[in-house]
Amino acid sequence: MPRITVRVLSALGASVLGATLGVLTIAAPAQAAARDGVCDTGEFCYYYNSDHAGSISDHVGSLANYGSTQPDCYEFRGAGAGQGLCVKNNAASAWNRTGNTVRVYYNSDYDASYAYQDLAPGAKTNLNATLKNNNASHQLISGTSYPAKDDYPYKGQSSGTDPWYFFKGQCTSFAAWALQSRVGVPFHNRYGGALWGNAGDWAAAAERAGVPVHNSPKAGDIAVSLGGSYGHIAFVTSVNANGTFEVDEYNYNVAVAYSHRTVSVGTATNQFSRFIRFT
């Protein structure tokens, strides 16, 4: 099963967890209502079914472990399918009505070693294929970063196209995978009605598709280099205090292989000048 990324809530053990995960944890908004099976402003809510159907479980803070059996587990409280069942490993969709990113973890205790999914403020979406019915904790966070890892499912392959219609082993294929698996964007080569094509075409394609393009990076961005015949792209995993940033990429120094490096903004062949922001 592929590893994946998403966003979380955290109120418990904020200082320790923040250091462990590389994120700053925050408290839940004071105005959020108590758990009543209604998704109010300021809450993070799970739905038992996909497309925000079925019973709701609403939360005002981070939870490291939902519990797995009644009467001690956190359950779905709203009317509809799933009412009364434990939330753990039973949620199919979610709505983040908090003002912060929410990270949903595959494992309990905010353990990001296998998979997680980040939901931006206001995001209302189905959990991805890895997290659907495999949700064990969630955390409110600020200052998101992504772990550097080679989780690309087509390692060593250099022929044929991937499910997103890019050539396997190329930087574009890896970036499409990262958007799918880490950010939860259902990206493909015709996303937004534009043809994305080669790496050097992505910034212009983003503008045609209505996706913002910036001159400075944020974790989760696709960094674009316009140099060379085809350009190059990478996934931004974190931004450093000195203005440099970290990227995961494929097919940079070694053909059809993963690399991670620290880079800066610029127009040199080893730098990136545009940043596509999907969330």
Number of C-alpha atoms within 10 A of each C-alpha: 8 11 19 27 27 27 28 29 33 28 20 18 11 19 13 11 19 17 11 13 18 16 19 18 27 20 16 22 15 8 11 19 16 12 19 14 20 18 24 20 16 23 25 34 25 30 30 28 21 16 14 19 16 21 24 32 29 30 27 27 23 27 23 20 17 20 18 16 13 11 10 10 16 22 25 29 20 21 13 15 15 22 19 19 19 23 29 23 18 21 29 25 24 27 24 31 24 25 17 25 25 31 27 32 30 29 22 18 17 25 19 22 13 14 22 33 26 30 28 21 18 17 17 18 17 20 27 23 14 19 26 18 19 22 26 26 27 33 31 32 26 20 15 22 18 25 14 17 13 17 16 21 15 16 15 13 14 14 11 11 14 17 13 18 16 21 19 23 25 26 27 29 25 31 25 23 26 26 21 19 25 24 25 25 17 13 18 20 20 14 16 16 12 17 17 23 16 18 23 20 18 28 25 16 21 22 14 15 16 13 17 14 21 15 12 19 26 23 20 25 25 29 32 24 27 21 17 9 9 13 17 27 33 28 31 27 23 24 22 12 7 7 11 14 20 23 23 26 30 26 18 17 10 9 13 20 20 22 17 18 10 14 17 19 19 14 14 12 12 13 18 25 19 23 27 26 17 17 17
